[in-house]
Amino acid sequence: MTSGPDHSPFSSAFSGEGPRAGVVLSHGFTGSPHGLRAWASAFADAGFAVRMPLLPGHGTTWQDLARTRWQQWHGALDDAFLELDAECDQVFAAGLSMGGALALRIAATRSVAGVLLVNPCLMIDDPRAPLAGILKLVLKSTPSIGNDILKAGMEEGAYARTPVAAAHELNKMVRDTARLLPRVTAPVQVYRSTVDHVVSDASMNVLRRGLTHAPLEVVRLENSYHVATLDNDADRIFEGSVDFIKRVLRDSAGRPAGPGQEVRSEQA
């Protein structure tokens, strides 16, 4: 019998050598830590301390999510960051989709060593998005946006419905986060799927325009859809992001790349 998705938070202590480094991770909208558990485990196996909270309204029912505000999602990740910051020399922020926006928000408001993103959401270009504040009064939910995975047999464990009220909160959060991007100064590495049915390239355009004071590295994923941490390129993400952290730790005393410069773009 196959067990269902594990929505519980993930936590591990530092067990490596050298600088005490930690990673705070955020899952995406309507998802849960289940979709990032293997990524979190890769960081823990590399010796880094890890915190990955279950964001308020997630991992239960979509009706619970409909009653939350975006500040609660950010607050949960911020609390997890502060836990790590108290025990580590340097902390990295990471996230998938909406979690990527929350990770950037942490990077813009706290001192982080680096940022790791998988298909980050920084713009909702659905024409209904500006109307969500009104639509939520008459339309409670829409079909799920979850499980955009190319690899057969994988299940993200996202909600079967998307609450419109929460989508309105998401839209407000990503717009406000885009405004904060010039405050990010830590290096940013992005894993971007060439085919993504959830987040369009408009989000990458927002990211490139906004990162005026941080080096940006983009790694292209040719064999995965939106939830790439559960897809065919997952191992590449896990190995590459661990290498990124080690590189940043090793080179932290060196001169950073120029403002807004995309330092390297890889193709699969």
VENZI-V640151 format. One record per helix or strand. SS is the DSSP state (2 for helix, 1 for strand). FROM is the first residue (numbers start at 1). TO is the last residue. If there is no record, write none. Layout:
ss=(SS	SS)
from=(FROM	FROM)
to=(TO	TO)
//
This chain:
ss=(1	1	2	1	2	2	1	2	1	2	1	1	2	1	2	1	2	2	1)
from=(10	21	33	49	62	70	90	98	114	129	141	161	164	187	202	216	228	234	262)
to=(12	26	45	52	66	87	96	109	118	135	143	163	183	193	210	221	230	251	266)
//
